[in-house]
């Protein structure tokens, strides 16, 4: 895939250099996560690829850490044309449409192989949903498997009651409710401060987020539960996309294909690296105990039923298509 994308990009870049653009377009690209996060690194490389591949016809500048728009505002900013392009956590918008939360259904897809299959099943439905919102999908990259962070040892759901829990979408809010925790909505850029000040005491996230934010300064335990593998996605305003020349569209498509490949590779490599980093920071990193895992799986069944009810026919069709692949 990477080889084909590279050939495509080279051909498109050659086509772009033969034409003489009247004026370079400058695109601002907002991103929610820190510049060192692998999603942001992938996004920055994508931006450079497009800038170089179009011969400077389109110049993309990235704005990580929610510095231009906060994470929750990025999709709307792209949709309304405040910026032409942006990158955001896909499931952060499942309050708009349940289908956006397909990748955060507990224990549906818990490995990179399963995550890829789930993405292939979801992509046609997702693209159709985005098209109705004046958005065009460019690429998506998974996070490593999600685990649970705490500032104390946890052996059962009962131990979690009353803990202030960082929520970032409908799924995490529902998870908090079912475990007796207290959900607090906190953007990725605010995680470190939230834990340091006691606004939050726990979260479900990947090792990557915890490592990037040095959560060992406030938290003590990370439990590997492989609950789900959410994705970040790169979207472009559909009006902007329609107004882009075919040569430049080809460059952007090629860069997007490379970004999805590279980002997914990084997610796989980053999994072990970041867990080792959490340990090095002094955290206890271990699989959830048998009792806790059993309780989580029961909660996952409830949440699956909730999501299927909210997602309707599209949700059931997606799950059915995914299960046929396994």
C-alpha positions in Angstrom: 0.0 0.0 0.0 2.8 2.4 0.9 4.6 1.7 -2.3 1.5 2.4 -4.4 0.8 5.6 -2.5 4.3 6.8 -3.1 4.1 6.2 -6.8 0.7 8.0 -6.9 2.1 10.9 -4.9 5.2 11.2 -7.2 3.0 11.2 -10.3 0.7 13.8 -8.9 3.5 16.0 -7.7 5.0 15.9 -11.2 1.7 16.9 -12.6 1.5 19.8 -10.1 4.9 21.1 -10.9 4.2 21.4 -14.7 1.4 23.8 -14.0 1.9 27.3 -12.8 -0.5 28.1 -9.9 -1.8 31.6 -9.9 -1.6 32.0 -6.2 -0.6 29.7 -3.3 -3.4 28.7 -0.9 -2.6 28.8 2.8 -4.5 26.2 4.9 -4.5 26.2 8.7 -4.9 22.7 10.1 -6.1 22.6 13.8 -5.3 19.5 15.9 -6.4 18.7 19.4 -3.3 16.7 20.7 0.2 17.9 21.6 2.7 18.3 18.9 4.7 15.3 20.1 1.7 12.9 20.0 2.0 10.4 17.2 -1.3 11.6 15.6 0.0 15.2 15.5 3.4 14.0 14.1 1.5 12.1 11.4 -0.6 15.2 10.7 2.4 17.4 10.4 4.1 15.0 8.0 0.9 14.9 5.9 0.8 18.7 5.8 4.5 18.8 4.7 3.7 16.1 2.1 0.9 18.2 0.6 2.9 21.4 0.7 5.8 19.7 -1.1 3.7 17.6 -3.4 1.7 20.5 -4.7 4.9 22.5 -5.3 3.7 25.1 -2.7 0.4 25.5 -4.5 -1.3 24.5 -1.2 0.7 25.4 2.0 -0.6 23.7 5.1 0.3 25.0 8.6 -0.5 22.7 11.6 -1.8 24.0 15.0 -1.5 21.2 17.6 -2.6 21.2 21.3 -5.9 22.8 20.6 -4.1 26.1 20.0 -6.3 27.3 17.1 -9.5 25.6 18.0 -10.3 23.3 21.0 -10.8 19.7 20.1 -14.6 19.8 20.5 -14.7 22.8 18.1 -12.5 21.5 15.3 -15.1 19.6 13.3 -17.6 22.5 13.3 -14.8 24.9 12.3 -14.0 22.7 9.2 -17.7 22.2 8.5 -18.5 25.9 8.5 -15.4 26.9 6.5 -13.6 28.7 9.4 -10.6 26.5 8.4 -10.4 24.2 5.3 -9.1 21.1 7.1 -8.7 19.6 10.5 -7.9 16.5 12.6 -10.1 15.3 15.5 -11.1 12.2 17.5 -13.9 10.6 15.6 -16.0 9.4 18.6 -15.9 12.9 20.0 -19.0 13.6 17.8 -21.2 10.7 18.6 -23.6 13.0 20.3 -24.4 14.3 16.8 -24.8 10.8 15.3 -24.3 7.4 17.1 -22.4 6.1 14.1 -19.4 8.3 15.0 -19.0 6.1 18.1 -18.6 2.8 16.2 -14.9 2.5 17.2 -15.7 3.0 20.9 -18.0 0.2 21.5 -16.4 -1.8 24.3 -14.8 -5.1 23.4 -16.1 -5.1 19.8 -12.6 -4.6 18.2 -9.7 -5.0 20.6 -6.7 -5.7 18.3 -5.2 -3.8 15.4 -6.3 -6.4 13.0 -9.9 -6.2 14.3 -9.7 -2.4 14.3 -8.8 -2.4 10.6 -11.7 -4.7 9.7 -14.1 -2.6 11.8 -12.9 0.5 9.9 -13.4 -1.1 6.5 -17.0 -2.0 7.6 -17.7 1.5 8.9 -16.0 3.6 6.2 -18.8 3.7 3.6 -21.4 4.6 6.2 -19.2 7.2 7.8 -18.3 8.8 4.4 -22.0 9.1 3.6 -22.8 10.7 7.0 -19.9 13.2 6.6 -20.9 14.1 3.1 -24.3 15.3 4.4 -22.3 17.6 6.8 -20.2 19.2 4.0 -17.2 17.1 5.0 -14.9 14.8 3.1 -12.8 12.1 4.8 -9.1 12.0 4.0 -7.7 9.4 6.3 -8.0 7.9 9.8 -5.5 6.4 12.3 -6.2 4.2 15.3 -5.1 4.8 18.9 -3.4 1.9 20.8 -5.8 -0.2 22.9 -7.5 1.7 25.7 -6.8 1.0 29.3 -7.8 2.5 32.7 -5.7 5.0 34.7 -6.2 5.5 38.5 -4.4 7.0 41.4 -4.9 3.9 43.6 -5.2 0.1 43.2 -8.5 -1.1 41.7 -9.7 -4.7 42.0 -13.4 -4.4 41.3 -16.0 -2.0 40.0 -17.1 -1.3 43.5 -13.6 0.2 44.1 -14.3 2.8 41.4 -17.4 4.3 42.9 -17.3 8.1 43.4 -14.0 8.6 41.5 -13.8 11.7 39.3 -13.4 10.3 35.8 -12.2 12.2 32.7 -14.8 11.9 29.9 -14.3 12.8 26.3 -17.3 11.3 24.5 -20.7 9.6 25.1 -19.1 6.2 25.5 -16.8 7.3 28.3 -19.6 9.2 30.1 -21.8 6.1 29.9 -18.9 4.0 31.2 -18.5 6.3 34.2 -22.2 6.1 35.0 -22.2 2.3 34.8 -19.2 2.0 37.1 -20.4 4.6 39.6 -17.7 7.1 38.7 -18.4 10.8 38.2 -17.8 11.9 34.6 -16.0 15.3 34.0 -15.5 16.5 30.4 -11.9 17.3 29.9 -10.1 18.0 26.6 -6.8 16.2 25.8 -4.8 19.4 26.1 -6.1 19.9 29.7 -5.4 16.4 31.0 -2.2 17.1 33.0 -3.7 20.1 34.8 -6.9 18.3 35.5 -5.1 15.5 37.3 -2.6 17.8 39.0 -5.4 19.8 40.5 -7.7 16.9 41.4 -10.4 17.9 38.9 -10.1 14.3 37.6 -8.7 11.2 39.2 -9.0 8.6 36.5 -9.5 8.1 32.8 -9.7 5.5 30.1 -7.2 6.1 27.3 -4.2 4.6 25.6 -0.7 4.4 26.9 0.2 7.1 24.4 -2.0 9.8 26.0 -0.7 9.0 29.5 2.9 9.0 28.3 2.6 12.2 26.3 1.0 14.0 29.4 3.3 12.4 32.0 0.4 11.3 34.1 2.7 9.4 36.4 3.2 12.8 38.1 -0.4 12.4 39.5 -1.6 8.8 38.9 -0.2 5.5 40.0 -1.9 2.6 38.1 -2.6 1.7 34.5 -4.7 -1.4 33.8 -4.6 -3.0 30.4 -8.1 -3.9 29.4 -8.0 -3.3 25.6 -11.5 -1.9 25.8 -11.6 -0.4 22.3 -9.4 1.4 19.8 -10.8 4.8 18.8 -9.6 6.7 15.7 -8.5 10.2 14.9 -9.6 11.3 11.4 -8.5 14.0 9.0 -11.3 15.8 7.3 -11.6 18.6 4.7 -14.5 21.0 3.9 -16.3 19.5 0.9 -16.6 22.9 -0.8 -12.9 23.4 -0.5 -12.3 19.9 -1.8 -14.5 20.5 -4.8 -12.6 23.7 -5.6 -9.2 21.9 -5.5 -7.7 21.0 -8.9 -7.6 17.4 -9.8 -3.8 17.4 -9.8 -3.7 18.7 -6.2 -6.5 16.3 -5.2 -4.3 13.5 -6.4 -1.4 14.8 -4.3 -3.7 15.1 -1.2 -5.1 11.5 -1.7 -1.6 10.1 -2.0 -0.4 12.0 1.1 -3.5 10.8 3.0 -2.8 7.2 2.1 0.8 7.4 3.3 -0.4 9.1 6.5 -2.9 6.4 7.3 -0.2 3.7 6.7 2.5 5.6 8.7 0.1 6.5 11.5 -1.1 3.0 11.9 2.5 1.7 12.0 3.3 4.3 14.7 0.3 3.3 16.8 1.5 -0.3 16.8 5.1 0.6 17.6 4.0 3.2 20.2 1.9 0.7 22.2 4.8 -1.1 23.8 7.0 2.0 24.0 4.5 4.1 25.9 3.6 1.3 28.4 7.3 1.0 29.1 7.5 4.7 29.5 4.7 4.6 32.1 6.6 2.0 34.1 9.7 4.0 33.9 7.8 7.0 35.3 6.9 4.8 38.3 3.4 3.6 37.5 2.2 0.1 38.1 1.2 -1.3 34.6 -0.6 -4.6 34.5 -3.6 -6.4 33.0 -6.9 -6.0 34.8 -7.6 -8.8 37.3 -9.9 -11.6 36.3 -12.8 -10.3 38.5 -12.4 -6.8 37.2 -12.3 -8.0 33.6 -15.5 -10.0 34.0 -17.3 -7.0 35.4 -16.1 -4.8 32.6 -17.3 -7.3 29.9 -20.7 -7.3 31.5 -20.7 -3.5 31.3 -19.5 -3.8 27.7 -22.6 -5.9 26.8 -24.9 -3.2 28.2 -23.0 -0.5 26.3 -23.1 -2.5 23.0 -26.9 -2.8 23.4 -27.2 1.0 24.1 -25.1 1.8 21.0 -27.0 -0.5 18.7 -30.3 1.0 19.8 -29.0 4.6 19.2 -27.3 3.7 15.8 -30.3 1.9 14.4 -30.1 0.0 11.1 -26.7 1.6 10.1 -25.2 0.4 13.4 -26.5 -3.1 13.0 -25.4 -3.3 9.4 -21.9 -2.2 10.4 -21.6 -4.8 13.2 -22.9 -7.5 10.9 -20.4 -6.6 8.2 -17.6 -6.6 10.7 -18.5 -9.9 12.2 -18.6 -11.5 8.7 -14.9 -10.5 8.3 -13.8 -12.4 11.4 
